[in-house]
Amino acid sequence: MVYIPALPKDQKLDGSYFFDTNIWLYLQGPYPDPGDRKTQTYSAFFKRILDSGGTVCIAPAVVSEFANRFIKLQHDFLVETEGAPERLKEFRQTEEYKEIIENLSDELHHLIEPCTLIDSNLNKSQYDSVCEHLKPARLDFNDAVIIELCATNELPLVTHDFDFDGCGLEIWSSNRKYKN
């Protein structure tokens, strides 16, 4: 485990790293808080990787999870503040939804542009492994897929989610729970 805030400032980060969805939500919203410690830490870490010639990897599962969460967060906000339809099926028919999708398209472009898209075609035996990762009942299916993708591609996982503790991957995080 690597605790990101403890990294020496001059350490080159020229390897490849896989960013979990929660990191992208800190970096690209829909409501990122530039004053938030996590946002600042992961933003600086992302910049250091790119400046060092490193690679940030992403997979379709993360893009999908980001997109769904982006839409849900904005939908929830509009339900509370603007009286938008609570049922997503009805909300999809509104102009607000169309605006969210336009914003999402821009965000996905910015999210994917600096990244290397990794192959996420898992074979049948890898899905067996994914199901094994689910047995401790700490992870959702996408998290188990992320573990398998990182293991297959020999990538460290950058995450703030403590659910990955003990998953067998090299974890990079600013989550203090990983520090102990």
C-alpha positions as CSV (number, residue, x, y, z in Angstrom):
1,M,0.0,0.0,0.0
2,V,1.3,3.4,-0.9
3,Y,0.0,6.4,1.1
4,I,-0.1,9.2,-1.5
5,P,0.4,12.2,0.9
6,A,3.6,10.6,2.1
7,L,5.2,10.4,-1.3
8,P,8.4,12.4,-1.7
9,K,7.7,15.4,-3.8
10,D,10.5,14.5,-6.2
11,Q,9.5,10.9,-6.8
12,K,8.8,10.2,-10.4
13,L,5.5,8.6,-11.1
14,D,6.3,7.2,-14.6
15,G,4.5,3.9,-14.2
16,S,1.0,2.9,-15.1
17,Y,-1.9,3.3,-12.6
18,F,-5.6,2.4,-12.7
19,F,-7.9,5.0,-11.2
20,D,-11.1,3.8,-9.5
21,T,-14.4,5.5,-10.2
22,N,-14.4,7.4,-6.9
23,I,-11.1,9.1,-7.9
24,W,-12.7,10.3,-11.1
25,L,-15.7,11.7,-9.1
26,Y,-13.3,13.7,-6.9
27,L,-11.6,15.0,-10.0
28,Q,-14.4,15.6,-12.5
29,G,-17.6,15.8,-10.5
30,P,-20.4,16.5,-11.3
31,Y,-19.8,18.5,-8.1
32,P,-16.0,18.4,-7.4
33,D,-15.0,20.7,-4.5
34,P,-11.6,22.3,-5.3
35,G,-11.1,23.0,-1.6
36,D,-11.6,19.4,-0.6
37,R,-8.4,17.6,0.6
38,K,-9.2,14.5,-1.4
39,T,-9.8,16.5,-4.6
40,Q,-6.6,18.4,-4.1
41,T,-4.5,15.3,-3.3
42,Y,-5.8,13.2,-6.2
43,S,-5.7,16.1,-8.6
44,A,-2.0,16.8,-7.7
45,F,-1.2,13.0,-7.9
46,F,-2.9,12.8,-11.4
47,K,-0.9,15.8,-12.6
48,R,2.4,14.3,-11.2
49,I,1.7,11.1,-13.1
50,L,1.2,12.9,-16.4
51,D,4.1,15.3,-15.8
52,S,6.4,12.3,-15.1
53,G,5.4,10.5,-18.3
54,G,3.3,8.0,-16.5
55,T,0.0,6.5,-17.7
56,V,-3.4,6.5,-16.1
57,C,-5.5,3.6,-17.3
58,I,-9.2,3.3,-17.5
59,A,-11.7,0.6,-18.5
60,P,-15.3,0.7,-19.8
61,A,-16.6,-0.5,-16.4
62,V,-15.2,2.7,-14.8
63,V,-16.5,4.9,-17.5
64,S,-20.0,3.3,-17.1
65,E,-19.9,3.6,-13.4
66,F,-18.8,7.3,-13.6
67,A,-21.5,8.1,-16.1
68,N,-24.3,6.5,-14.1
69,R,-23.1,8.2,-10.9
70,F,-22.8,11.5,-12.6
71,I,-26.4,11.3,-13.9
72,K,-27.7,10.1,-10.5
73,L,-26.0,12.8,-8.5
74,Q,-27.4,15.5,-10.8
75,H,-30.8,13.9,-10.9
76,D,-31.0,13.7,-7.1
77,F,-30.0,17.4,-6.9
78,L,-32.7,18.5,-9.3
79,V,-35.3,16.4,-7.5
80,E,-34.5,18.2,-4.3
81,T,-34.0,21.7,-5.6
82,E,-36.1,22.0,-8.8
83,G,-38.9,19.4,-8.3
84,A,-37.7,17.2,-11.1
85,P,-39.5,13.9,-11.6
86,E,-38.2,11.3,-9.1
87,R,-38.6,8.4,-11.4
88,L,-35.6,8.3,-13.7
89,K,-37.6,7.0,-16.6
90,E,-39.8,10.1,-16.5
91,F,-36.8,12.4,-15.8
92,R,-35.1,11.1,-19.0
93,Q,-37.9,12.9,-21.0
94,T,-37.0,16.4,-19.7
95,E,-34.8,19.1,-21.0
96,E,-32.8,19.0,-17.7
97,Y,-31.8,15.4,-18.5
98,K,-30.7,16.4,-22.0
99,E,-28.5,19.1,-20.5
100,I,-27.0,16.6,-18.1
101,I,-26.1,14.3,-21.0
102,E,-24.5,17.2,-22.9
103,N,-22.4,17.9,-19.7
104,L,-21.6,14.3,-19.3
105,S,-20.4,14.0,-22.9
106,D,-17.9,16.9,-22.2
107,E,-16.8,15.3,-18.9
108,L,-16.3,11.9,-20.5
109,H,-14.1,13.5,-23.2
110,H,-11.9,15.2,-20.5
111,L,-11.9,12.0,-18.4
112,I,-10.9,9.7,-21.3
113,E,-8.5,12.0,-23.2
114,P,-5.4,11.7,-21.1
115,C,-6.0,8.0,-20.3
116,T,-5.1,4.6,-21.8
117,L,-8.1,2.5,-22.3
118,I,-7.4,-1.1,-21.2
119,D,-9.0,-4.2,-22.7
120,S,-11.8,-5.3,-20.4
121,N,-12.7,-8.5,-22.2
122,L,-12.6,-11.1,-19.5
123,N,-12.6,-14.8,-20.3
124,K,-14.8,-17.3,-18.6
125,S,-12.2,-18.3,-16.0
126,Q,-11.7,-14.6,-15.1
127,Y,-15.4,-14.3,-14.4
128,D,-15.0,-17.2,-12.0
129,S,-12.2,-15.2,-10.3
130,V,-14.5,-12.1,-10.2
131,C,-17.1,-14.2,-8.4
132,E,-14.5,-15.3,-5.9
133,H,-13.7,-11.7,-5.1
134,L,-17.4,-11.2,-4.3
135,K,-17.5,-13.9,-1.6
136,P,-16.2,-11.8,1.3
137,A,-19.3,-9.6,0.6
138,R,-17.4,-6.3,0.8
139,L,-17.3,-5.5,-2.9
140,D,-19.9,-4.9,-5.6
141,F,-19.5,-6.6,-9.0
142,N,-17.8,-3.7,-10.7
143,D,-15.2,-3.5,-7.9
144,A,-14.5,-7.3,-8.4
145,V,-14.1,-6.7,-12.1
146,I,-11.7,-3.8,-11.3
147,I,-9.6,-6.2,-9.2
148,E,-9.4,-8.7,-12.0
149,L,-8.5,-6.1,-14.6
150,C,-5.8,-4.6,-12.4
151,A,-4.4,-8.1,-11.6
152,T,-4.5,-9.2,-15.2
153,N,-2.8,-6.0,-16.4
154,E,-0.4,-5.8,-13.4
155,L,-1.7,-2.3,-12.5
156,P,-1.7,-0.7,-9.0
157,L,-5.2,0.6,-8.1
158,V,-5.6,4.2,-7.1
159,T,-8.7,4.4,-4.9
160,H,-10.2,6.0,-1.8
161,D,-12.5,3.1,-1.2
162,F,-11.4,1.0,1.8
163,D,-13.4,-1.9,0.5
164,F,-10.4,-2.9,-1.6
165,D,-8.3,-3.6,1.6
166,G,-6.8,-7.1,1.5
167,C,-7.7,-7.6,-2.2
168,G,-4.2,-8.6,-3.2
169,L,-3.5,-5.5,-5.3
170,E,-1.0,-2.8,-4.8
171,I,-3.2,0.1,-3.5
172,W,-2.3,3.8,-3.8
173,S,-4.6,6.0,-1.7
174,S,-4.9,9.1,0.5
175,N,-7.5,7.3,2.7
176,R,-6.0,7.3,6.2
177,K,-7.5,3.9,6.9
178,Y,-4.9,2.4,4.5
179,K,-2.1,4.2,6.3
180,N,-2.6,2.2,9.5
